[in-house]
Amino acid sequence: MNQATAPLLPTVTAIEAQLRVDLQPTELQVIDESGDHAGHVGANAEGFGTHFRVRIASELFKGKSRVSRHRLVYDSLQNFIDQGLHALAIEIIDRP
């Protein structure tokens, strides 16, 4: 696949922007851990854009199960998953 036809890989900035629009987080940290997964399934030669960690708190999570909270994050990022985001670690931050 050449550069002209390669899909755009997700970036921290783009993921943060999407989560802010969809989930209105009160806390948010997105970390690209792709470089730590070189040689693993789903990793790419570029070393970015495939493996992310999201730490997030949102009022929209209140009263929802862990599975429902994670589903909200996955649904928000589905477009990025379609673009090559291979692995997503989600850490829900619960604040009293």
N, CA, C and O atoms as a GROMACS GRO file, in nm:
protein
  384
    1MET      N    1   0.085  -0.118   0.000
    1MET     CA    2   0.000   0.000   0.000
    1MET      C    3   0.090   0.124   0.000
    1MET      O    4   0.177   0.136   0.086
    2ASN      N    5   0.070   0.212  -0.092
    2ASN     CA    6   0.154   0.332  -0.096
    2ASN      C    7   0.095   0.442  -0.009
    2ASN      O    8  -0.018   0.431   0.038
    3GLN      N    9   0.172   0.547   0.009
    3GLN     CA   10   0.131   0.656   0.098
    3GLN      C   11   0.000   0.720   0.054
    3GLN      O   12  -0.080   0.762   0.137
    4ALA      N   13  -0.022   0.729  -0.076
    4ALA     CA   14  -0.142   0.794  -0.128
    4ALA      C   15  -0.268   0.714  -0.097
    4ALA      O   16  -0.375   0.773  -0.079
    5THR      N   17  -0.257   0.581  -0.089
    5THR     CA   18  -0.375   0.499  -0.064
    5THR      C   19  -0.382   0.448   0.079
    5THR      O   20  -0.482   0.386   0.117
    6ALA      N   21  -0.279   0.473   0.160
    6ALA     CA   22  -0.279   0.428   0.299
    6ALA      C   23  -0.383   0.505   0.379
    6ALA      O   24  -0.398   0.626   0.361
    7PRO      N   25  -0.455   0.436   0.467
    7PRO     CA   26  -0.552   0.508   0.550
    7PRO      C   27  -0.480   0.598   0.650
    7PRO      O   28  -0.367   0.570   0.691
    8LEU      N   29  -0.545   0.708   0.688
    8LEU     CA   30  -0.488   0.795   0.790
    8LEU      C   31  -0.498   0.725   0.924
    8LEU      O   32  -0.605   0.677   0.962
    9LEU      N   33  -0.387   0.719   0.995
    9LEU     CA   34  -0.387   0.655   1.126
    9LEU      C   35  -0.439   0.751   1.232
    9LEU      O   36  -0.419   0.872   1.221
   10PRO      N   37  -0.505   0.699   1.332
   10PRO     CA   38  -0.556   0.783   1.440
   10PRO      C   39  -0.441   0.852   1.514
   10PRO      O   40  -0.330   0.798   1.523
   11THR      N   41  -0.467   0.970   1.567
   11THR     CA   42  -0.369   1.043   1.647
   11THR      C   43  -0.429   1.073   1.784
   11THR      O   44  -0.550   1.070   1.802
   12VAL      N   45  -0.343   1.102   1.880
   12VAL     CA   46  -0.389   1.139   2.013
   12VAL      C   47  -0.483   1.259   2.003
   12VAL      O   48  -0.589   1.260   2.065
   13THR      N   49  -0.444   1.359   1.927
   13THR     CA   50  -0.524   1.481   1.914
   13THR      C   51  -0.662   1.452   1.858
   13THR      O   52  -0.762   1.505   1.908
   14ALA      N   53  -0.670   1.370   1.755
   14ALA     CA   54  -0.798   1.339   1.693
   14ALA      C   55  -0.888   1.258   1.787
   14ALA      O   56  -1.008   1.282   1.795
   15ILE      N   57  -0.828   1.163   1.858
   15ILE     CA   58  -0.906   1.082   1.952
   15ILE      C   59  -0.957   1.169   2.067
   15ILE      O   60  -1.073   1.159   2.105
   16GLU      N   61  -0.870   1.253   2.120
   16GLU     CA   62  -0.912   1.345   2.227
   16GLU      C   63  -1.028   1.432   2.181
   16GLU      O   64  -1.126   1.448   2.254
   17ALA      N   65  -1.017   1.488   2.062
   17ALA     CA   66  -1.122   1.576   2.011
   17ALA      C   67  -1.255   1.503   1.999
   17ALA      O   68  -1.360   1.556   2.036
   18GLN      N   69  -1.252   1.380   1.947
   18GLN     CA   70  -1.376   1.303   1.930
   18GLN      C   71  -1.438   1.271   2.065
   18GLN      O   72  -1.560   1.284   2.082
   19LEU      N   73  -1.358   1.228   2.162
   19LEU     CA   74  -1.410   1.196   2.294
   19LEU      C   75  -1.467   1.320   2.363
   19LEU      O   76  -1.568   1.312   2.432
   20ARG      N   77  -1.403   1.436   2.343
   20ARG     CA   78  -1.454   1.560   2.404
   20ARG      C   79  -1.592   1.596   2.348
   20ARG      O   80  -1.680   1.639   2.422
   21VAL      N   81  -1.610   1.578   2.219
   21VAL     CA   82  -1.739   1.608   2.157
   21VAL      C   83  -1.846   1.511   2.205
   21VAL      O   84  -1.955   1.552   2.245
   22ASP      N   85  -1.816   1.382   2.202
   22ASP     CA   86  -1.917   1.280   2.229
   22ASP      C   87  -1.945   1.258   2.378
   22ASP      O   88  -2.060   1.236   2.416
   23LEU      N   89  -1.841   1.263   2.461
   23LEU     CA   90  -1.858   1.223   2.601
   23LEU      C   91  -1.837   1.335   2.702
   23LEU      O   92  -1.856   1.314   2.822
   24GLN      N   93  -1.800   1.453   2.655
   24GLN     CA   94  -1.783   1.570   2.743
   24GLN      C   95  -1.709   1.533   2.872
   24GLN      O   96  -1.763   1.554   2.981
   25PRO      N   97  -1.588   1.480   2.861
   25PRO     CA   98  -1.518   1.433   2.980
   25PRO      C   99  -1.479   1.546   3.075
   25PRO      O  100  -1.448   1.658   3.034
   26THR      N  101  -1.481   1.512   3.203
   26THR     CA  102  -1.431   1.604   3.305
   26THR      C  103  -1.282   1.582   3.326
   26THR      O  104  -1.212   1.671   3.374
   27GLU      N  105  -1.234   1.465   3.289
   27GLU     CA  106  -1.091   1.434   3.286
   27GLU      C  107  -1.066   1.346   3.165
   27GLU      O  108  -1.148   1.260   3.131
   28LEU      N  109  -0.953   1.369   3.098
   28LEU     CA  110  -0.922   1.289   2.980
   28LEU      C  111  -0.772   1.287   2.956
   28LEU      O  112  -0.705   1.390   2.958
   29GLN      N  113  -0.721   1.168   2.934
   29GLN     CA  114  -0.582   1.150   2.894
   29GLN      C  115  -0.580   1.039   2.789
   29GLN      O  116  -0.633   0.930   2.812
   30VAL      N  117  -0.520   1.068   2.674
   30VAL     CA  118  -0.506   0.969   2.567
   30VAL      C  119  -0.357   0.950   2.544
   30VAL      O  120  -0.283   1.046   2.523
   31ILE      N  121  -0.314   0.825   2.547
   31ILE     CA  122  -0.172   0.792   2.533
   31ILE      C  123  -0.156   0.696   2.416
   31ILE      O  124  -0.223   0.592   2.410
   32ASP      N  125  -0.068   0.730   2.323
   32ASP     CA  126  -0.037   0.641   2.211
   32ASP      C  127   0.074   0.547   2.259
   32ASP      O  128   0.188   0.588   2.278
   33GLU      N  129   0.040   0.421   2.278
   33GLU     CA  130   0.134   0.320   2.324
   33GLU      C  131   0.183   0.231   2.211
   33GLU      O  132   0.240   0.124   2.235
   34SER      N  133   0.161   0.273   2.088
   34SER     CA  134   0.193   0.191   1.972
   34SER      C  135   0.340   0.150   1.968
   34SER      O  136   0.372   0.036   1.934
   35GLY      N  137   0.428   0.241   2.003
   35GLY     CA  138   0.571   0.210   1.999
   35GLY      C  139   0.610   0.097   2.092
   35GLY      O  140   0.710   0.029   2.068
   36ASP      N  141   0.532   0.076   2.198
   36ASP     CA  142   0.559  -0.032   2.292
   36ASP      C  143   0.517  -0.168   2.237
   36ASP      O  144   0.548  -0.271   2.297
   37HIS      N  145   0.447  -0.169   2.125
   37HIS     CA  146   0.393  -0.293   2.071
   37HIS      C  147   0.457  -0.332   1.937
   37HIS      O  148   0.400  -0.412   1.863
   38ALA      N  149   0.572  -0.277   1.907
   38ALA     CA  150   0.641  -0.310   1.782
   38ALA      C  151   0.658  -0.461   1.771
   38ALA      O  152   0.703  -0.527   1.865
   39GLY      N  153   0.623  -0.514   1.658
   39GLY     CA  154   0.635  -0.657   1.634
   39GLY      C  155   0.515  -0.738   1.678
   39GLY      O  156   0.508  -0.857   1.650
   40HIS      N  157   0.420  -0.674   1.746
   40HIS     CA  158   0.299  -0.745   1.789
   40HIS      C  159   0.193  -0.739   1.680
   40HIS      O  160   0.201  -0.657   1.589
   41VAL      N  161   0.096  -0.825   1.692
   41VAL     CA  162  -0.017  -0.824   1.598
   41VAL      C  163  -0.085  -0.688   1.603
   41VAL      O  164  -0.110  -0.634   1.711
   42GLY      N  165  -0.113  -0.633   1.486
   42GLY     CA  166  -0.183  -0.506   1.478
   42GLY      C  167  -0.092  -0.385   1.479
   42GLY      O  168  -0.137  -0.274   1.449
   43ALA      N  169   0.035  -0.404   1.515
   43ALA     CA  170   0.130  -0.292   1.514
   43ALA      C  171   0.171  -0.264   1.370
   43ALA      O  172   0.154  -0.348   1.281
   44ASN      N  173   0.225  -0.145   1.347
   44ASN     CA  174   0.271  -0.112   1.214
   44ASN      C  175   0.416  -0.065   1.219
   44ASN      O  176   0.472  -0.047   1.327
   45ALA      N  177   0.475  -0.046   1.105
   45ALA     CA  178   0.614  -0.004   1.097
   45ALA      C  179   0.635   0.140   1.144
   45ALA      O  180   0.746   0.177   1.182
   46GLU      N  181   0.530   0.221   1.142
   46GLU     CA  182   0.541   0.361   1.180
   46GLU      C  183   0.559   0.379   1.330
   46GLU      O  184   0.618   0.478   1.373
   47GLY      N  185   0.509   0.286   1.411
   47GLY     CA  186   0.522   0.296   1.556
   47GLY      C  187   0.422   0.390   1.622
   47GLY      O  188   0.443   0.432   1.736
   48PHE      N  189   0.315   0.424   1.552
   48PHE     CA  190   0.210   0.508   1.611
   48PHE      C  191   0.077   0.475   1.546
   48PHE      O  192   0.071   0.416   1.438
   49GLY      N  193  -0.031   0.514   1.615
   49GLY     CA  194  -0.164   0.507   1.556
   49GLY      C  195  -0.237   0.374   1.566
   49GLY      O  196  -0.343   0.359   1.506
   50THR      N  197  -0.183   0.276   1.640
   50THR     CA  198  -0.250   0.146   1.645
   50THR      C  199  -0.292   0.104   1.785
   50THR      O  200  -0.392   0.032   1.800
   51HIS      N  201  -0.219   0.146   1.888
   51HIS     CA  202  -0.246   0.103   2.026
   51HIS      C  203  -0.257   0.226   2.116
   51HIS      O  204  -0.162   0.304   2.128
   52PHE      N  205  -0.372   0.243   2.180
   52PHE     CA  206  -0.395   0.361   2.263
   52PHE      C  207  -0.448   0.322   2.400
   52PHE      O  208  -0.512   0.217   2.416
   53ARG      N  209  -0.422   0.407   2.496
   53ARG     CA  210  -0.479   0.398   2.631
   53ARG      C  211  -0.558   0.526   2.654
   53ARG      O  212  -0.508   0.636   2.630
   54VAL      N  213  -0.682   0.511   2.701
   54VAL     CA  214  -0.769   0.624   2.730
   54VAL      C  215  -0.804   0.619   2.878
   54VAL      O  216  -0.858   0.520   2.927
   55ARG      N  217  -0.774   0.727   2.948
   55ARG     CA  218  -0.817   0.745   3.087
   55ARG      C  219  -0.921   0.857   3.084
   55ARG      O  220  -0.892   0.968   3.039
   56ILE      N  221  -1.042   0.826   3.131
   56ILE     CA  222  -1.150   0.921   3.111
   56ILE      C  223  -1.251   0.919   3.226
   56ILE      O  224  -1.281   0.814   3.283
   57ALA      N  225  -1.301   1.037   3.259
   57ALA     CA  226  -1.413   1.054   3.352
   57ALA      C  227  -1.518   1.138   3.280
   57ALA      O  228  -1.485   1.232   3.208
   58SER      N  229  -1.643   1.102   3.300
   58SER     CA  230  -1.752   1.177   3.236
   58SER      C  231  -1.879   1.162   3.318
   58SER      O  232  -1.908   1.056   3.373
   59GLU      N  233  -1.953   1.269   3.323
   59GLU     CA  234  -2.084   1.264   3.389
   59GLU      C  235  -2.177   1.166   3.317
   59GLU      O  236  -2.270   1.112   3.378
   60LEU      N  237  -2.152   1.142   3.189
   60LEU     CA  238  -2.236   1.050   3.111
   60LEU      C  239  -2.221   0.905   3.157
   60LEU      O  240  -2.303   0.820   3.120
   61PHE      N  241  -2.118   0.876   3.236
   61PHE     CA  242  -2.097   0.740   3.286
   61PHE      C  243  -2.177   0.710   3.412
   61PHE      O  244  -2.194   0.593   3.448
   62LYS      N  245  -2.228   0.812   3.478
   62LYS     CA  246  -2.299   0.792   3.605
   62LYS      C  247  -2.417   0.697   3.589
   62LYS      O  248  -2.500   0.712   3.499
   63GLY      N  249  -2.421   0.600   3.680
   63GLY     CA  250  -2.531   0.504   3.681
   63GLY      C  251  -2.520   0.394   3.577
   63GLY      O  252  -2.609   0.309   3.568
   64LYS      N  253  -2.413   0.393   3.498
   64LYS     CA  254  -2.397   0.292   3.394
   64LYS      C  255  -2.299   0.184   3.440
   64LYS      O  256  -2.209   0.211   3.520
   65SER      N  257  -2.318   0.064   3.390
   65SER     CA  258  -2.227  -0.046   3.421
   65SER      C  259  -2.092  -0.024   3.352
   65SER      O  260  -2.079   0.060   3.263
   66ARG      N  261  -1.994  -0.099   3.395
   66ARG     CA  262  -1.860  -0.091   3.334
   66ARG      C  263  -1.868  -0.120   3.184
   66ARG      O  264  -1.806  -0.051   3.103
   67VAL      N  265  -1.944  -0.221   3.148
   67VAL     CA  266  -1.958  -0.257   3.006
   67VAL      C  267  -2.023  -0.142   2.928
   67VAL      O  268  -1.979  -0.110   2.818
   68SER      N  269  -2.125  -0.082   2.984
   68SER     CA  270  -2.192   0.030   2.916
   68SER      C  271  -2.100   0.150   2.901
   68SER      O  272  -2.104   0.219   2.799
   69ARG      N  273  -2.018   0.176   3.000
   69ARG     CA  274  -1.921   0.287   2.992
   69ARG      C  275  -1.820   0.261   2.882
   69ARG      O  276  -1.790   0.350   2.802
   70HIS      N  277  -1.768   0.140   2.878
   70HIS     CA  278  -1.671   0.106   2.774
   70HIS      C  279  -1.734   0.113   2.636
   70HIS      O  280  -1.671   0.157   2.540
   71ARG      N  281  -1.859   0.069   2.627
   71ARG     CA  282  -1.930   0.073   2.498
   71ARG      C  283  -1.943   0.217   2.449
   71ARG      O  284  -1.930   0.242   2.329
   72LEU      N  285  -1.969   0.312   2.538
   72LEU     CA  286  -1.976   0.453   2.499
   72LEU      C  287  -1.844   0.499   2.438
   72LEU      O  288  -1.842   0.572   2.339
   73VAL      N  289  -1.733   0.457   2.498
   73VAL     CA  290  -1.601   0.496   2.446
   73VAL      C  291  -1.578   0.430   2.310
   73VAL      O  292  -1.537   0.496   2.215
   74TYR      N  293  -1.603   0.300   2.301
   74TYR     CA  294  -1.585   0.230   2.173
   74TYR      C  295  -1.674   0.291   2.064
   74TYR      O  296  -1.628   0.311   1.951
   75ASP      N  297  -1.799   0.320   2.096
   75ASP     CA  298  -1.889   0.379   1.997
   75ASP      C  299  -1.837   0.514   1.949
   75ASP      O  300  -1.844   0.546   1.830
   76SER      N  301  -1.784   0.593   2.042
   76SER     CA  302  -1.729   0.724   2.006
   76SER      C  303  -1.610   0.711   1.911
   76SER      O  304  -1.590   0.795   1.823
   77LEU      N  305  -1.533   0.604   1.929
   77LEU     CA  306  -1.408   0.589   1.852
   77LEU      C  307  -1.419   0.491   1.736
   77LEU      O  308  -1.318   0.454   1.677
   78GLN      N  309  -1.540   0.448   1.703
   78GLN     CA  310  -1.557   0.347   1.598
   78GLN      C  311  -1.490   0.388   1.466
   78GLN      O  312  -1.429   0.305   1.399
   79ASN      N  313  -1.501   0.514   1.430
   79ASN     CA  314  -1.439   0.560   1.305
   79ASN      C  315  -1.288   0.537   1.307
   79ASN      O  316  -1.229   0.503   1.205
   80PHE      N  317  -1.225   0.557   1.423
   80PHE     CA  318  -1.081   0.535   1.434
   80PHE      C  319  -1.047   0.387   1.431
   80PHE      O  320  -0.943   0.349   1.377
   81ILE      N  321  -1.132   0.304   1.487
   81ILE     CA  322  -1.112   0.160   1.480
   81ILE      C  323  -1.115   0.117   1.334
   81ILE      O  324  -1.034   0.035   1.291
   82ASP      N  325  -1.206   0.173   1.259
   82ASP     CA  326  -1.215   0.144   1.116
   82ASP      C  327  -1.090   0.190   1.040
   82ASP      O  328  -1.057   0.135   0.936
   83GLN      N  329  -1.022   0.292   1.094
   83GLN     CA  330  -0.902   0.348   1.029
   83GLN      C  331  -0.773   0.276   1.069
   83GLN      O  332  -0.668   0.306   1.014
   84GLY      N  333  -0.779   0.183   1.163
   84GLY     CA  334  -0.658   0.109   1.198
   84GLY      C  335  -0.624   0.106   1.346
   84GLY      O  336  -0.524   0.046   1.384
   85LEU      N  337  -0.704   0.172   1.430
   85LEU     CA  338  -0.682   0.160   1.574
   85LEU      C  339  -0.705   0.013   1.609
   85LEU      O  340  -0.816  -0.038   1.594
   86HIS      N  341  -0.601  -0.054   1.655
   86HIS     CA  342  -0.606  -0.199   1.674
   86HIS      C  343  -0.638  -0.237   1.819
   86HIS      O  344  -0.712  -0.333   1.843
   87ALA      N  345  -0.583  -0.162   1.913
   87ALA     CA  346  -0.602  -0.196   2.054
   87ALA      C  347  -0.633  -0.070   2.133
   87ALA      O  348  -0.572   0.035   2.114
   88LEU      N  349  -0.729  -0.084   2.223
   88LEU     CA  350  -0.771   0.030   2.305
   88LEU      C  351  -0.787  -0.016   2.449
   88LEU      O  352  -0.872  -0.099   2.480
   89ALA      N  353  -0.704   0.038   2.536
   89ALA     CA  354  -0.716   0.012   2.680
   89ALA      C  355  -0.794   0.130   2.739
   89ALA      O  356  -0.758   0.246   2.721
   90ILE      N  357  -0.902   0.098   2.809
   90ILE     CA  358  -0.989   0.201   2.865
   90ILE      C  359  -0.982   0.196   3.017
   90ILE      O  360  -1.006   0.091   3.078
   91GLU      N  361  -0.950   0.309   3.076
   91GLU     CA  362  -0.951   0.322   3.222
   91GLU      C  363  -1.054   0.428   3.257
   91GLU      O  364  -1.036   0.547   3.229
   92ILE      N  365  -1.163   0.384   3.318
   92ILE     CA  366  -1.266   0.478   3.362
   92ILE      C  367  -1.226   0.534   3.498
   92ILE      O  368  -1.195   0.460   3.591
   93ILE      N  369  -1.225   0.665   3.508
   93ILE     CA  370  -1.191   0.732   3.633
   93ILE      C  371  -1.321   0.764   3.704
   93ILE      O  372  -1.404   0.840   3.654
   94ASP      N  373  -1.338   0.705   3.821
   94ASP     CA  374  -1.457   0.733   3.901
   94ASP      C  375  -1.424   0.839   4.004
   94ASP      O  376  -1.331   0.822   4.084
   95ARG      N  377  -1.497   0.947   4.002
   95ARG     CA  378  -1.479   1.055   4.100
   95ARG      C  379  -1.606   1.069   4.180
   95ARG      O  380  -1.716   1.064   4.125
   96PRO      N  381  -1.593   1.086   4.310
   96PRO     CA  382  -1.714   1.102   4.393
   96PRO      C  383  -1.786   1.232   4.364
   96PRO      O  384  -1.889   1.260   4.425
   0.00000   0.00000   0.00000
